[in-house]
Amino acid sequence: MKYLLTILLVVASSWTDLDKIAKVNKLKKEAKTAYNNGNYQKALDNYLYLVDSMQVEDDNIMLNMANAYYKLKDTTNAVNNYQSVVDSKDNIIRSVAQQQLGVIANRSKKFKEALEHFKEALKADPANEEARYNYELLKKVLKEQEEQNKDQKNQDKQDQENQDQQKKDQQKKDQQKQEQQKKEDQEQQQDQEKEGKGDEKEDQEQQDKKDGEKKEDGKPKEEEKQKPEDGEESDEKNKDKQDQMSSASDKLQEMKISEEKAKMILEALKNKEIQYYQQNKRKATKPRESDKPDW
């Protein structure tokens, strides 16, 4: 009886394991079909159910789940799942995981890191042609980039040297120009000093000549210059006469006497004066005494 019961329990346990295996296989198949059809979210849900709910430990499932995350552009979870199988005992799984980590690093422009991942993928599986292609291509690109950087550094260095040389040449030209200008200024100053001395000498000679003429004439030249010309003296007299006439006219206007009447009065006074002189001439002079001398 006990033996029969044990057999029944073993059979029941076997049926349970068979059901689990069947379910796992079904979920894997559905996930693979969904992934191939581009339904990456359904594939991911099946893989998560297998890992989280059914506690299935399978590096292949972890790799496929990482691929589903990568297709859904969830880079963080994709990287985490790829890294979880880089130490897998299965060389193919390890190679594919390293290859995908290299692709992600390359897209992030982490070229040296990507090259290292491709190299590890080839170590795990030398038959991984995709990893080999990516490795060779990236290696070539990095080499060209390194040469370009080297050429750019050399070009920058050459440009800097040229700029420094141009700067030195310009400084030299400026210095020569300043020296030339300074020399020209000195020569100009010397010429001005010579001209100044020549003018002073000529002025002194002219002054000495004038002083000699003054001594010969006996009169200073300045006095001769100050002596008015005949025309100038006549002009001054006419001006004084005009001033007197203007003053007389102003006085007549103040006395309210017209110019015609003033002329009549002057003419009458002049006639009176003539009559006065004529009367004085007609008077007899007193005879001189004969007994007195003339003196």
C-alpha positions as CSV (number, residue, x, y, z in Angstrom):
1,M,0.0,0.0,0.0
2,K,2.8,2.4,1.0
3,Y,4.6,1.4,-2.1
4,L,1.7,2.2,-4.3
5,L,1.2,5.6,-2.6
6,T,4.9,6.4,-3.3
7,I,4.5,5.6,-6.9
8,L,1.4,7.8,-7.2
9,L,3.3,10.7,-5.6
10,V,6.2,10.3,-8.0
11,V,3.9,10.1,-10.9
12,A,2.0,13.2,-9.7
13,S,5.3,15.1,-9.3
14,S,6.4,14.1,-12.7
15,W,3.1,15.3,-14.2
16,T,3.7,18.7,-12.4
17,D,7.2,19.0,-13.8
18,L,6.0,18.1,-17.2
19,D,3.3,20.7,-17.1
20,K,5.9,23.3,-16.0
21,I,8.2,22.3,-18.8
22,A,5.4,22.5,-21.3
23,K,4.4,25.9,-20.1
24,V,7.9,27.2,-20.2
25,N,8.4,25.9,-23.7
26,K,5.1,27.4,-24.8
27,L,6.0,30.9,-23.3
28,K,9.5,30.7,-25.0
29,K,7.9,29.8,-28.3
30,E,5.3,32.6,-28.0
31,A,8.1,35.1,-27.1
32,K,10.2,34.1,-30.0
33,T,7.3,34.4,-32.4
34,A,6.4,37.8,-31.1
35,Y,10.0,39.0,-31.3
36,N,10.3,37.8,-34.9
37,N,7.1,39.6,-35.8
38,G,8.4,42.8,-34.2
39,N,6.1,42.6,-31.2
40,Y,8.9,43.2,-28.8
41,Q,6.8,44.2,-25.9
42,K,4.8,40.9,-25.9
43,A,8.1,39.0,-26.2
44,L,9.5,41.0,-23.2
45,D,6.4,40.3,-21.1
46,N,6.7,36.5,-21.7
47,Y,10.5,36.6,-20.8
48,L,9.7,38.6,-17.6
49,Y,7.0,36.1,-16.6
50,L,9.4,33.2,-17.1
51,V,12.1,34.9,-15.0
52,D,10.1,36.6,-12.3
53,S,7.1,34.3,-11.9
54,M,8.3,30.9,-12.9
55,Q,11.8,31.5,-11.6
56,V,13.4,30.1,-14.7
57,E,17.2,30.5,-14.8
58,D,18.3,30.5,-18.4
59,D,21.1,32.6,-19.9
60,N,19.4,32.3,-23.3
61,I,16.2,33.8,-21.9
62,M,18.3,36.7,-20.3
63,L,20.0,37.3,-23.6
64,N,16.7,37.4,-25.5
65,M,15.2,39.7,-22.8
66,A,18.1,42.0,-23.3
67,N,17.5,42.0,-27.0
68,A,13.8,42.9,-26.5
69,Y,14.9,45.9,-24.2
70,Y,17.4,47.0,-26.9
71,K,14.6,46.9,-29.6
72,L,12.4,48.9,-27.3
73,K,15.2,51.5,-26.9
74,D,15.4,50.9,-23.2
75,T,19.2,51.1,-23.2
76,T,19.8,50.9,-19.5
77,N,17.9,47.6,-19.0
78,A,19.4,46.2,-22.1
79,V,22.9,46.9,-20.9
80,N,22.1,45.4,-17.5
81,N,20.8,42.2,-19.0
82,Y,23.7,41.9,-21.5
83,Q,26.2,42.3,-18.7
84,S,24.4,39.6,-16.7
85,V,25.5,37.0,-19.2
86,V,29.0,38.2,-20.3
87,D,30.4,35.5,-18.0
88,S,28.1,32.7,-19.3
89,K,29.6,29.3,-19.9
90,D,28.0,29.4,-23.3
91,N,30.5,31.0,-25.6
92,I,28.0,32.0,-28.2
93,I,25.8,33.8,-25.6
94,R,28.8,35.5,-24.1
95,S,30.0,36.6,-27.6
96,V,26.6,38.0,-28.6
97,A,26.3,39.9,-25.3
98,Q,29.8,41.5,-25.8
99,Q,28.9,42.3,-29.4
100,Q,25.7,44.1,-28.4
101,L,27.5,46.0,-25.6
102,G,30.0,47.2,-28.3
103,V,27.2,48.4,-30.6
104,I,25.6,50.4,-27.7
105,A,29.0,51.9,-26.7
106,N,29.7,52.8,-30.4
107,R,26.4,54.6,-30.7
108,S,27.3,56.6,-27.6
109,K,30.6,57.5,-29.3
110,K,32.6,55.6,-26.7
111,F,34.8,54.2,-29.5
112,K,37.6,52.7,-27.4
113,E,35.1,50.9,-25.1
114,A,33.2,49.6,-28.1
115,L,36.4,48.3,-29.7
116,E,37.2,46.4,-26.5
117,H,33.7,44.8,-26.4
118,F,34.1,43.7,-30.1
119,K,37.5,42.2,-29.2
120,E,36.0,40.2,-26.3
121,A,33.2,39.0,-28.6
122,L,35.8,37.6,-31.0
123,K,37.7,35.9,-28.2
124,A,34.5,34.2,-27.0
125,D,33.5,33.1,-30.5
126,P,36.0,33.7,-33.4
127,A,33.2,32.6,-35.8
128,N,31.2,35.7,-34.9
129,E,31.5,37.5,-38.3
130,E,29.4,40.5,-37.2
131,A,31.6,41.1,-34.3
132,R,34.7,40.8,-36.5
133,Y,33.3,43.2,-39.1
134,N,32.5,45.8,-36.4
135,Y,35.9,45.4,-34.8
136,E,37.8,45.8,-38.1
137,L,35.7,48.8,-39.2
138,L,36.0,50.6,-35.9
139,K,39.7,49.9,-35.6
140,K,40.2,51.5,-39.1
141,V,38.0,54.5,-38.2
142,L,39.9,55.1,-34.9
143,K,43.3,54.8,-36.8
144,E,42.1,57.4,-39.3
145,Q,40.8,59.6,-36.6
146,E,44.1,59.3,-34.7
147,E,46.0,60.3,-37.9
148,Q,43.6,63.2,-38.5
149,N,44.1,64.3,-34.9
150,K,47.8,64.0,-35.3
151,D,47.7,66.0,-38.6
152,Q,45.5,68.6,-37.0
153,K,47.9,69.0,-34.0
154,N,50.8,69.3,-36.4
155,Q,48.8,71.9,-38.5
156,D,47.8,73.8,-35.3
157,K,51.5,73.7,-34.2
158,Q,52.6,75.0,-37.7
159,D,49.9,77.7,-37.7
160,Q,51.0,78.8,-34.2
161,E,54.6,78.9,-35.3
162,N,53.6,80.9,-38.4
163,Q,51.6,83.3,-36.3
164,D,54.6,83.7,-33.9
165,Q,56.9,84.3,-36.8
166,Q,54.6,86.8,-38.4
167,K,54.3,88.6,-35.0
168,K,58.1,88.7,-34.7
169,D,58.4,90.0,-38.3
170,Q,55.8,92.7,-37.6
171,Q,57.5,93.7,-34.4
172,K,60.8,93.9,-36.3
173,K,59.2,96.0,-39.0
174,D,57.5,98.3,-36.5
175,Q,60.8,98.7,-34.6
176,Q,62.7,99.6,-37.9
177,K,59.9,102.0,-38.8
178,Q,60.2,103.7,-35.4
179,E,63.9,104.0,-35.7
180,Q,63.6,105.4,-39.2
181,Q,61.0,107.9,-38.1
182,K,63.2,108.9,-35.1
183,K,66.1,109.4,-37.4
184,E,64.0,111.5,-39.8
185,D,62.8,113.6,-36.9
186,Q,66.3,114.2,-35.7
187,E,67.4,115.2,-39.1
188,Q,64.4,117.5,-39.5
189,Q,65.2,119.1,-36.1
190,Q,68.8,119.6,-37.1
191,D,67.8,121.3,-40.3
192,Q,65.3,123.5,-38.4
193,E,68.1,124.5,-36.0
194,K,70.4,125.3,-38.9
195,E,67.7,127.4,-40.6
196,G,67.0,129.2,-37.3
197,K,70.7,130.0,-36.8
198,G,70.9,131.3,-40.4
199,D,67.8,133.5,-39.9
200,E,69.2,134.9,-36.7
201,K,72.5,135.7,-38.4
202,E,70.7,137.4,-41.3
203,D,68.6,139.4,-38.9
204,Q,71.7,140.5,-37.0
205,E,73.4,141.6,-40.2
206,Q,70.3,143.6,-41.2
207,Q,70.2,145.2,-37.7
208,D,73.8,146.1,-37.8
209,K,73.3,147.6,-41.2
210,K,70.4,149.7,-40.0
211,D,72.5,150.8,-36.9
212,G,75.3,151.9,-39.3
213,E,72.9,153.9,-41.4
214,K,71.6,155.6,-38.3
215,K,75.1,156.7,-37.3
216,E,75.8,158.0,-40.9
217,D,72.6,160.1,-41.1
218,G,72.8,161.4,-37.6
219,K,69.1,160.8,-37.1
220,P,67.4,157.6,-35.9
221,K,65.5,155.8,-38.5
222,E,62.6,155.6,-36.2
223,E,62.3,159.4,-36.0
224,E,62.2,159.5,-39.8
225,K,59.5,157.0,-39.8
226,Q,57.6,159.1,-37.2
227,K,57.9,162.3,-39.3
228,P,54.7,162.8,-41.1
229,E,54.5,163.2,-44.9
230,D,53.3,166.5,-46.4
231,G,50.1,164.8,-47.6
232,E,49.5,163.4,-44.2
233,E,50.0,166.9,-42.5
234,S,47.6,168.5,-45.0
235,D,45.0,165.8,-44.3
236,E,45.3,166.5,-40.6
237,K,44.8,170.2,-41.1
238,N,41.8,169.6,-43.3
239,K,40.4,167.3,-40.6
240,D,41.0,170.0,-37.9
241,K,39.3,172.6,-40.0
242,Q,36.3,170.3,-40.6
243,D,36.1,169.7,-36.9
244,Q,36.1,173.4,-36.2
245,M,33.4,174.0,-38.8
246,S,31.3,171.2,-37.3
247,S,31.7,172.7,-33.8
248,A,30.7,176.2,-35.1
249,S,27.7,174.8,-36.8
250,D,26.7,173.0,-33.6
251,K,27.0,176.3,-31.6
252,L,24.9,178.2,-34.1
253,Q,22.2,175.6,-33.8
254,E,22.4,175.9,-30.0
255,M,22.0,179.8,-30.3
256,K,19.2,179.3,-32.8
257,I,21.0,181.5,-35.5
258,S,21.0,180.4,-39.1
259,E,24.2,180.2,-41.0
260,E,23.2,183.0,-43.3
261,K,22.4,185.4,-40.5
262,A,25.7,184.5,-38.8
263,K,27.5,185.5,-42.1
264,M,25.7,188.9,-42.2
265,I,26.8,189.6,-38.5
266,L,30.4,188.7,-39.3
267,E,30.4,190.9,-42.4
268,A,29.0,193.8,-40.4
269,L,31.7,193.4,-37.7
270,K,34.3,193.2,-40.4
271,N,33.1,196.6,-41.9
272,K,33.1,198.2,-38.5
273,E,36.7,197.1,-37.9
274,I,37.7,198.6,-41.3
275,Q,36.1,201.9,-40.4
276,Y,37.9,201.9,-37.1
277,Y,41.3,201.5,-38.7
278,Q,40.5,204.2,-41.3
279,Q,39.5,206.8,-38.6
280,N,42.7,206.1,-36.6
281,K,44.9,206.8,-39.7
282,R,43.3,210.3,-40.3
283,K,44.2,211.6,-36.8
284,A,47.3,213.9,-36.7
285,T,50.4,212.7,-34.9
286,K,52.1,214.9,-32.3
287,P,55.2,216.7,-33.7
288,R,58.5,215.6,-32.3
289,E,60.6,218.1,-30.3
290,S,63.7,219.2,-32.2
291,D,65.9,219.6,-29.2
292,K,65.7,215.9,-28.3
293,P,67.5,213.2,-30.1
294,D,65.8,210.5,-31.9
295,W,66.9,207.9,-29.5
